[in-house]
Each structure stands twice: as structure tokens, then as C-alpha cells.
Amino acid sequence: MCIFCKIVDGEIPANKVLENEEFLAFHDINPIAPIHILIIPKVHVENFQSVSPELMAKMTPFIQQVAAELCLDKSGYRLVVNNGKDGGQEVPHLHFHLLGGARLKWTHLTEDETHKNL
Ligand code: AMP
């Protein structure tokens, strides 16, 4: 069972922000912004590339609700999903990073300008 499934099952503790029957939002254990929340479906979905449109249609309003609960809806935020190896995905359970609470930097993310898959 993956680590986020264990959080859903209560086997591993998490600092929860919001949940409903299908989704859960909790604080990232290693925040990279003043507010850094992970938002996951409770059902195990490997990554963004394999999520169904039906699940995403329900996940979108949940993410918006989390942003509003944290008062980020007015100040702004960044939503990030790391998909697969090149995307830097470490936990193989779909999760959105909701980042905010400060003016975030926007910068190059690689050492060079190589676009190997283009
Ligand atoms: P990613 O690289 O997109 O797969 O991101 C995984 C994220 O999960 C990282 O930001 C980690 O800090 C975070 N993380 C890993 N384990 C836990 C945990 N037990 N509770 C909260 N966040 C976690």
C-alpha cells in the first residue's frame, strides 16, 4: 500500500485541512512555501496522466474549496502536479501541491535548456 493510501486509512498520521468522502487535503511534511497543502483522491490513482475526467471533474471543486478555506482564493496560489520521473513525482499516488501564503518565485527548473522529448 502506498504512503498516501496509508494516510487515507489512518495508518500514518497527517495534519488534515479538509476532507470529504472522496478527497483529502493535508499539510506537506516538508513545505516549500508558507502554505503547502497536498490534495489527493482517497482512491489510489497512480498519477495525473491516468486520472479519469470524471474524478477530475469532482476534484476540481474540492481543490477550489481548499484554497478558499485557507483564504488563498483572493491572494492567489500555485497548483502543481508532478507527473512521472521527469516531473519529479516521488509518491506514486496522484496529488496536487497547493502552494501559497507568499509571492512565489517563477524560475527555470532545469540545469540546461535541453528539451529532449520535443
Ligand atoms: P512529489 O514529489 O510530487 O511526489 O511530492 C511528494 C510530496 O509528499 C513531497 O512534497 C513530500 O514532502 C510529501 N510527503 C511525503 N510523505 C509525506 C507525509 N507522510 N505527510 C505529508 N507529506 C508527505
Backbone and ligand atoms as CSV (ligand in chain L), in Angstrom:
chain,resi,resn,atom,element,x,y,z
A,1,MET,N,N,0.853,-1.205,0.000
A,1,MET,CA,C,0.000,0.000,0.000
A,1,MET,C,C,0.886,1.251,0.000
A,2,CYS,N,N,0.548,2.249,-0.788
A,2,CYS,CA,C,1.397,3.440,-0.874
A,2,CYS,C,C,1.195,4.332,0.356
A,3,ILE,N,N,2.133,5.242,0.555
A,3,ILE,CA,C,2.131,6.061,1.779
A,3,ILE,C,C,0.871,6.941,1.885
A,4,PHE,N,N,0.372,7.428,0.751
A,4,PHE,CA,C,-0.825,8.272,0.823
A,4,PHE,C,C,-2.078,7.426,1.075
A,5,CYS,N,N,-2.090,6.188,0.587
A,5,CYS,CA,C,-3.205,5.282,0.928
A,5,CYS,C,C,-3.191,4.996,2.425
A,6,LYS,N,N,-1.986,4.909,3.005
A,6,LYS,CA,C,-1.881,4.681,4.459
A,6,LYS,C,C,-2.398,5.895,5.232
A,7,ILE,N,N,-2.174,7.098,4.702
A,7,ILE,CA,C,-2.728,8.309,5.334
A,7,ILE,C,C,-4.249,8.280,5.255
A,8,VAL,N,N,-4.780,7.890,4.095
A,8,VAL,CA,C,-6.239,7.795,3.929
A,8,VAL,C,C,-6.809,6.800,4.935
A,9,ASP,N,N,-6.122,5.676,5.120
A,9,ASP,CA,C,-6.599,4.628,6.032
A,9,ASP,C,C,-6.343,4.948,7.504
A,10,GLY,N,N,-5.592,6.019,7.786
A,10,GLY,CA,C,-5.299,6.384,9.165
A,10,GLY,C,C,-4.122,5.638,9.762
A,11,GLU,N,N,-3.413,4.867,8.942
A,11,GLU,CA,C,-2.235,4.127,9.440
A,11,GLU,C,C,-1.071,5.066,9.710
A,12,ILE,N,N,-0.994,6.146,8.914
A,12,ILE,CA,C,0.031,7.176,9.092
A,12,ILE,C,C,-0.699,8.482,9.378
A,13,PRO,N,N,-0.255,9.233,10.397
A,13,PRO,CA,C,-0.951,10.487,10.718
A,13,PRO,C,C,-0.679,11.574,9.685
A,14,ALA,N,N,-1.608,12.502,9.579
A,14,ALA,CA,C,-1.418,13.657,8.690
A,14,ALA,C,C,-2.120,14.842,9.322
A,15,ASN,N,N,-1.610,16.010,9.031
A,15,ASN,CA,C,-2.213,17.248,9.506
A,15,ASN,C,C,-3.266,17.670,8.484
A,16,LYS,N,N,-4.486,17.215,8.723
A,16,LYS,CA,C,-5.552,17.382,7.727
A,16,LYS,C,C,-6.121,18.797,7.710
A,17,VAL,N,N,-6.500,19.230,6.512
A,17,VAL,CA,C,-7.099,20.550,6.315
A,17,VAL,C,C,-8.581,20.407,6.004
A,18,LEU,N,N,-8.890,19.466,5.139
A,18,LEU,CA,C,-10.270,19.291,4.684
A,18,LEU,C,C,-10.397,17.902,4.089
A,19,GLU,N,N,-11.563,17.287,4.265
A,19,GLU,CA,C,-11.806,16.024,3.571
A,19,GLU,C,C,-13.292,15.835,3.338
A,20,ASN,N,N,-13.598,15.040,2.340
A,20,ASN,CA,C,-14.964,14.574,2.141
A,20,ASN,C,C,-14.870,13.084,1.807
A,21,GLU,N,N,-15.911,12.506,1.308
A,21,GLU,CA,C,-15.893,11.060,1.057
A,21,GLU,C,C,-14.817,10.638,0.069
A,22,GLU,N,N,-14.506,11.530,-0.872
A,22,GLU,CA,C,-13.624,11.119,-1.970
A,22,GLU,C,C,-12.228,11.738,-1.975
A,23,PHE,N,N,-12.072,12.857,-1.256
A,23,PHE,CA,C,-10.802,13.580,-1.339
A,23,PHE,C,C,-10.312,13.989,0.045
A,24,LEU,N,N,-8.994,14.215,0.104
A,24,LEU,CA,C,-8.372,14.610,1.369
A,24,LEU,C,C,-7.301,15.657,1.083
A,25,ALA,N,N,-7.242,16.674,1.941
A,25,ALA,CA,C,-6.193,17.702,1.848
A,25,ALA,C,C,-5.452,17.737,3.174
A,26,PHE,N,N,-4.129,17.729,3.118
A,26,PHE,CA,C,-3.320,17.759,4.349
A,26,PHE,C,C,-2.021,18.508,4.086
A,27,HIS,N,N,-1.396,18.964,5.178
A,27,HIS,CA,C,-0.159,19.734,5.056
A,27,HIS,C,C,0.993,18.840,4.597
A,28,ASP,N,N,1.799,19.373,3.666
A,28,ASP,CA,C,3.008,18.666,3.256
A,28,ASP,C,C,3.986,18.638,4.429
A,29,ILE,N,N,4.638,17.489,4.598
A,29,ILE,CA,C,5.559,17.306,5.724
A,29,ILE,C,C,6.841,18.129,5.538
A,30,ASN,N,N,7.127,18.521,4.309
A,30,ASN,CA,C,8.353,19.257,4.010
A,30,ASN,C,C,8.007,20.467,3.136
A,31,PRO,N,N,7.357,21.482,3.743
A,31,PRO,CA,C,6.798,22.583,2.947
A,31,PRO,C,C,7.861,23.414,2.226
A,32,ILE,N,N,7.525,23.830,1.014
A,32,ILE,CA,C,8.423,24.696,0.242
A,32,ILE,C,C,7.821,26.091,0.064
A,33,ALA,N,N,6.722,26.352,0.729
A,33,ALA,CA,C,6.083,27.668,0.730
A,33,ALA,C,C,5.389,27.808,2.081
A,34,PRO,N,N,5.042,29.047,2.492
A,34,PRO,CA,C,4.385,29.213,3.790
A,34,PRO,C,C,3.132,28.336,3.944
A,35,ILE,N,N,2.396,28.201,2.858
A,35,ILE,CA,C,1.272,27.258,2.851
A,35,ILE,C,C,1.556,26.221,1.761
A,36,HIS,N,N,1.626,24.971,2.148
A,36,HIS,CA,C,1.924,23.888,1.202
A,36,HIS,C,C,1.038,22.699,1.575
A,37,ILE,N,N,-0.013,22.538,0.787
A,37,ILE,CA,C,-1.018,21.511,1.049
A,37,ILE,C,C,-0.975,20.476,-0.069
A,38,LEU,N,N,-1.168,19.224,0.303
A,38,LEU,CA,C,-1.306,18.152,-0.689
A,38,LEU,C,C,-2.778,17.770,-0.759
A,39,ILE,N,N,-3.265,17.622,-1.987
A,39,ILE,CA,C,-4.671,17.269,-2.182
A,39,ILE,C,C,-4.724,15.982,-2.994
A,40,ILE,N,N,-5.386,14.979,-2.423
A,40,ILE,CA,C,-5.367,13.647,-3.058
A,40,ILE,C,C,-6.782,13.072,-3.167
A,41,PRO,N,N,-6.971,12.187,-4.154
A,41,PRO,CA,C,-8.190,11.376,-4.134
A,41,PRO,C,C,-7.971,10.241,-3.136
A,42,LYS,N,N,-9.011,9.834,-2.435
A,42,LYS,CA,C,-8.857,8.724,-1.482
A,42,LYS,C,C,-8.623,7.399,-2.200
A,43,VAL,N,N,-9.186,7.266,-3.365
A,43,VAL,CA,C,-8.937,6.071,-4.173
A,43,VAL,C,C,-7.531,6.174,-4.753
A,44,HIS,N,N,-6.844,5.038,-4.869
A,44,HIS,CA,C,-5.475,5.079,-5.387
A,44,HIS,C,C,-5.478,5.291,-6.903
A,45,VAL,N,N,-4.930,6.428,-7.307
A,45,VAL,CA,C,-4.707,6.734,-8.728
A,45,VAL,C,C,-3.226,7.041,-8.834
A,46,GLU,N,N,-2.546,6.377,-9.757
A,46,GLU,CA,C,-1.078,6.453,-9.816
A,46,GLU,C,C,-0.560,7.866,-10.088
A,47,ASN,N,N,-1.157,8.532,-11.052
A,47,ASN,CA,C,-0.640,9.850,-11.441
A,47,ASN,C,C,-1.694,10.639,-12.215
A,48,PHE,N,N,-1.337,11.873,-12.547
A,48,PHE,CA,C,-2.287,12.732,-13.268
A,48,PHE,C,C,-2.619,12.161,-14.640
A,49,GLN,N,N,-1.605,11.561,-15.278
A,49,GLN,CA,C,-1.786,11.049,-16.641
A,49,GLN,C,C,-2.877,9.979,-16.713
A,50,SER,N,N,-3.109,9.299,-15.595
A,50,SER,CA,C,-4.079,8.193,-15.624
A,50,SER,C,C,-5.393,8.523,-14.904
A,51,VAL,N,N,-5.552,9.761,-14.464
A,51,VAL,CA,C,-6.802,10.083,-13.755
A,51,VAL,C,C,-7.952,10.227,-14.758
A,52,SER,N,N,-9.131,9.771,-14.350
A,52,SER,CA,C,-10.288,9.854,-15.249
A,52,SER,C,C,-10.856,11.271,-15.229
A,53,PRO,N,N,-11.467,11.672,-16.346
A,53,PRO,CA,C,-12.094,13.006,-16.366
A,53,PRO,C,C,-13.207,13.112,-15.334
A,54,GLU,N,N,-13.878,11.992,-15.047
A,54,GLU,CA,C,-14.977,12.021,-14.067
A,54,GLU,C,C,-14.440,12.361,-12.665
A,55,LEU,N,N,-13.302,11.734,-12.304
A,55,LEU,CA,C,-12.730,12.012,-10.977
A,55,LEU,C,C,-12.209,13.450,-10.918
A,56,MET,N,N,-11.542,13.891,-11.998
A,56,MET,CA,C,-11.010,15.268,-12.014
A,56,MET,C,C,-12.134,16.291,-11.918
A,57,ALA,N,N,-13.261,15.968,-12.541
A,57,ALA,CA,C,-14.397,16.913,-12.509
A,57,ALA,C,C,-14.856,17.136,-11.077
A,58,LYS,N,N,-14.717,16.101,-10.234
A,58,LYS,CA,C,-15.113,16.253,-8.831
A,58,LYS,C,C,-13.979,16.832,-7.983
A,59,MET,N,N,-12.755,16.548,-8.428
A,59,MET,CA,C,-11.600,17.009,-7.650
A,59,MET,C,C,-11.416,18.529,-7.778
A,60,THR,N,N,-11.734,19.055,-8.941
A,60,THR,CA,C,-11.536,20.495,-9.179
A,60,THR,C,C,-12.273,21.357,-8.148
A,61,PRO,N,N,-13.579,21.150,-7.917
A,61,PRO,CA,C,-14.238,21.986,-6.903
A,61,PRO,C,C,-13.713,21.748,-5.495
A,62,PHE,N,N,-13.218,20.534,-5.226
A,62,PHE,CA,C,-12.639,20.272,-3.899
A,62,PHE,C,C,-11.369,21.106,-3.719
A,63,ILE,N,N,-10.538,21.146,-4.749
A,63,ILE,CA,C,-9.303,21.945,-4.676
A,63,ILE,C,C,-9.652,23.421,-4.479
A,64,GLN,N,N,-10.659,23.885,-5.213
A,64,GLN,CA,C,-11.087,25.291,-5.067
A,64,GLN,C,C,-11.587,25.563,-3.653
A,65,GLN,N,N,-12.254,24.578,-3.072
A,65,GLN,CA,C,-12.770,24.728,-1.707
A,65,GLN,C,C,-11.617,24.803,-0.699
A,66,VAL,N,N,-10.588,23.978,-0.898
A,66,VAL,CA,C,-9.423,24.014,-0.007
A,66,VAL,C,C,-8.766,25.394,-0.089
A,67,ALA,N,N,-8.591,25.899,-1.311
A,67,ALA,CA,C,-7.981,27.224,-1.489
A,67,ALA,C,C,-8.798,28.287,-0.769
A,68,ALA,N,N,-10.107,28.194,-0.863
A,68,ALA,CA,C,-10.972,29.189,-0.207
A,68,ALA,C,C,-10.879,29.072,1.314
A,69,GLU,N,N,-10.877,27.816,1.825
A,69,GLU,CA,C,-10.777,27.600,3.290
A,69,GLU,C,C,-9.511,28.249,3.852
A,70,LEU,N,N,-8.444,28.247,3.057
A,70,LEU,CA,C,-7.165,28.792,3.512
A,70,LEU,C,C,-6.999,30.259,3.121
A,71,CYS,N,N,-8.086,30.853,2.602
A,71,CYS,CA,C,-8.098,32.265,2.186
A,71,CYS,C,C,-7.077,32.540,1.088
A,72,LEU,N,N,-6.799,31.554,0.262
A,72,LEU,CA,C,-5.873,31.758,-0.850
A,72,LEU,C,C,-6.609,32.139,-2.130
A,73,ASP,N,N,-7.942,32.019,-2.098
A,73,ASP,CA,C,-8.715,32.288,-3.320
A,73,ASP,C,C,-8.569,33.736,-3.770
A,74,LYS,N,N,-8.391,34.655,-2.809
A,74,LYS,CA,C,-8.236,36.077,-3.175
A,74,LYS,C,C,-6.758,36.425,-3.399
A,75,SER,N,N,-5.881,35.948,-2.534
A,75,SER,CA,C,-4.463,36.343,-2.604
A,75,SER,C,C,-3.727,35.626,-3.734
A,76,GLY,N,N,-4.226,34.446,-4.109
A,76,GLY,CA,C,-3.608,33.675,-5.181
A,76,GLY,C,C,-2.821,32.480,-4.658
A,77,TYR,N,N,-2.551,31.589,-5.555
A,77,TYR,CA,C,-1.822,30.366,-5.200
A,77,TYR,C,C,-1.294,29.704,-6.465
A,78,ARG,N,N,-0.459,28.701,-6.266
A,78,ARG,CA,C,0.025,27.882,-7.383
A,78,ARG,C,C,-0.390,26.442,-7.137
A,79,LEU,N,N,-0.866,25.805,-8.224
A,79,LEU,CA,C,-1.247,24.407,-8.179
A,79,LEU,C,C,-0.253,23.634,-9.030
A,80,VAL,N,N,0.397,22.638,-8.434
A,80,VAL,CA,C,1.444,21.893,-9.140
A,80,VAL,C,C,1.138,20.416,-9.050
A,81,VAL,N,N,1.302,19.736,-10.175
A,81,VAL,CA,C,1.253,18.280,-10.129
A,81,VAL,C,C,2.506,17.746,-10.813
A,82,ASN,N,N,3.284,16.973,-10.077
A,82,ASN,CA,C,4.469,16.331,-10.632
A,82,ASN,C,C,4.038,14.978,-11.181
A,83,ASN,N,N,4.305,14.762,-12.468
A,83,ASN,CA,C,3.850,13.517,-13.103
A,83,ASN,C,C,5.038,12.716,-13.610
A,84,GLY,N,N,5.244,11.548,-13.009
A,84,GLY,CA,C,6.283,10.639,-13.500
A,84,GLY,C,C,7.692,11.108,-13.179
A,85,LYS,N,N,8.650,10.364,-13.761
A,85,LYS,CA,C,10.067,10.543,-13.411
A,85,LYS,C,C,10.584,11.955,-13.714
A,86,ASP,N,N,10.411,12.402,-14.957
A,86,ASP,CA,C,10.914,13.736,-15.309
A,86,ASP,C,C,10.166,14.832,-14.570
A,87,GLY,N,N,8.930,14.557,-14.197
A,87,GLY,CA,C,8.164,15.556,-13.449
A,87,GLY,C,C,8.569,15.640,-11.992
A,88,GLY,N,N,9.380,14.664,-11.548
A,88,GLY,CA,C,9.843,14.678,-10.159
A,88,GLY,C,C,8.850,14.077,-9.180
A,89,GLN,N,N,7.947,13.221,-9.692
A,89,GLN,CA,C,6.966,12.598,-8.797
A,89,GLN,C,C,7.639,11.543,-7.923
A,90,GLU,N,N,7.528,11.723,-6.605
A,90,GLU,CA,C,8.138,10.765,-5.676
A,90,GLU,C,C,7.127,9.800,-5.088
A,91,VAL,N,N,5.930,10.286,-4.863
A,91,VAL,CA,C,4.887,9.413,-4.300
A,91,VAL,C,C,3.936,9.022,-5.432
A,92,PRO,N,N,3.807,7.718,-5.699
A,92,PRO,CA,C,3.008,7.269,-6.842
A,92,PRO,C,C,1.513,7.210,-6.539
A,93,HIS,N,N,0.989,8.316,-6.040
A,93,HIS,CA,C,-0.454,8.461,-5.765
A,93,HIS,C,C,-0.769,9.905,-6.133
A,94,LEU,N,N,-1.686,10.088,-7.082
A,94,LEU,CA,C,-1.984,11.441,-7.576
A,94,LEU,C,C,-2.134,12.447,-6.440
A,95,HIS,N,N,-1.393,13.548,-6.548
A,95,HIS,CA,C,-1.550,14.624,-5.566
A,95,HIS,C,C,-1.255,15.957,-6.218
A,96,PHE,N,N,-2.030,16.938,-5.831
A,96,PHE,CA,C,-1.790,18.316,-6.249
A,96,PHE,C,C,-1.121,19.038,-5.093
A,97,HIS,N,N,-0.075,19.793,-5.411
A,97,HIS,CA,C,0.545,20.671,-4.429
A,97,HIS,C,C,-0.155,22.026,-4.541
A,98,LEU,N,N,-0.749,22.477,-3.451
A,98,LEU,CA,C,-1.348,23.809,-3.398
A,98,LEU,C,C,-0.389,24.683,-2.599
A,99,LEU,N,N,0.182,25.687,-3.293
A,99,LEU,CA,C,1.254,26.494,-2.698
A,99,LEU,C,C,0.819,27.948,-2.619
A,100,GLY,N,N,1.052,28.575,-1.484
A,100,GLY,CA,C,0.682,29.982,-1.362
A,100,GLY,C,C,1.170,30.574,-0.059
A,101,GLY,N,N,0.593,31.726,0.266
A,101,GLY,CA,C,0.965,32.413,1.505
A,101,GLY,C,C,2.109,33.383,1.323
A,102,ALA,N,N,2.597,33.545,0.104
A,102,ALA,CA,C,3.669,34.492,-0.207
A,102,ALA,C,C,3.709,34.652,-1.727
A,103,ARG,N,N,4.382,35.698,-2.206
A,103,ARG,CA,C,4.576,35.866,-3.646
A,103,ARG,C,C,5.608,34.830,-4.089
A,104,LEU,N,N,5.192,33.892,-4.915
A,104,LEU,CA,C,6.056,32.762,-5.267
A,104,LEU,C,C,6.983,33.107,-6.427
A,105,LYS,N,N,8.176,32.509,-6.379
A,105,LYS,CA,C,9.129,32.705,-7.475
A,105,LYS,C,C,8.717,31.854,-8.666
A,106,TRP,N,N,9.126,32.284,-9.844
A,106,TRP,CA,C,8.889,31.523,-11.074
A,106,TRP,C,C,10.217,31.493,-11.807
A,107,THR,N,N,10.773,30.317,-11.983
A,107,THR,CA,C,12.145,30.255,-12.477
A,107,THR,C,C,12.366,29.013,-13.325
A,108,HIS,N,N,13.516,28.965,-14.000
A,108,HIS,CA,C,13.863,27.757,-14.748
A,108,HIS,C,C,14.015,26.588,-13.786
A,109,LEU,N,N,13.550,25.434,-14.212
A,109,LEU,CA,C,13.546,24.275,-13.323
A,109,LEU,C,C,14.591,23.236,-13.697
A,110,THR,N,N,15.360,23.481,-14.766
A,110,THR,CA,C,16.402,22.529,-15.155
A,110,THR,C,C,17.751,23.234,-15.195
A,111,GLU,N,N,18.805,22.402,-15.215
A,111,GLU,CA,C,20.167,22.924,-15.278
A,111,GLU,C,C,20.470,23.517,-16.648
A,112,ASP,N,N,19.866,22.938,-17.690
A,112,ASP,CA,C,20.145,23.406,-19.051
A,112,ASP,C,C,18.818,23.604,-19.797
A,113,GLU,N,N,18.933,23.934,-21.061
A,113,GLU,CA,C,17.741,24.266,-21.840
A,113,GLU,C,C,17.323,23.113,-22.749
A,114,THR,N,N,17.820,21.902,-22.459
A,114,THR,CA,C,17.556,20.766,-23.323
A,114,THR,C,C,16.084,20.366,-23.263
A,115,HIS,N,N,15.476,20.150,-24.403
A,115,HIS,CA,C,14.091,19.676,-24.460
A,115,HIS,C,C,14.136,18.314,-25.150
A,116,LYS,N,N,14.514,17.298,-24.403
A,116,LYS,CA,C,14.823,16.015,-25.033
A,116,LYS,C,C,13.616,15.336,-25.670
A,117,ASN,N,N,12.422,15.663,-25.230
A,117,ASN,CA,C,11.264,14.951,-25.773
A,117,ASN,C,C,10.540,15.731,-26.868
A,118,LEU,N,N,11.092,16.865,-27.258
A,118,LEU,CA,C,10.408,17.649,-28.296
A,118,LEU,C,C,10.892,17.266,-29.678
L,1,AMP,P1,P,6.028,14.581,-5.262
L,1,AMP,O1,O,7.498,14.803,-5.413
L,1,AMP,O2,O,5.210,15.452,-6.169
L,1,AMP,O3,O,5.662,13.122,-5.371
L,1,AMP,O4,O,5.666,15.083,-3.821
L,1,AMP,C1,C,5.555,14.259,-2.714
L,1,AMP,C2,C,5.353,15.164,-1.531
L,1,AMP,O5,O,4.866,14.392,-0.449
L,1,AMP,C3,C,6.620,15.860,-1.047
L,1,AMP,O6,O,6.434,17.271,-1.083
L,1,AMP,C4,C,6.799,15.337,0.380
L,1,AMP,O7,O,7.301,16.310,1.253
L,1,AMP,C5,C,5.385,14.916,0.727
L,1,AMP,N1,N,5.243,13.874,1.729
L,1,AMP,C6,C,5.853,12.666,1.750
L,1,AMP,N2,N,5.447,11.950,2.804
L,1,AMP,C7,C,4.548,12.730,3.475
L,1,AMP,C8,C,3.780,12.552,4.663
L,1,AMP,N3,N,3.828,11.428,5.390
L,1,AMP,N4,N,2.971,13.558,5.064
L,1,AMP,C9,C,2.912,14.710,4.351
L,1,AMP,N5,N,3.598,14.929,3.225
L,1,AMP,C10,C,4.422,13.958,2.794
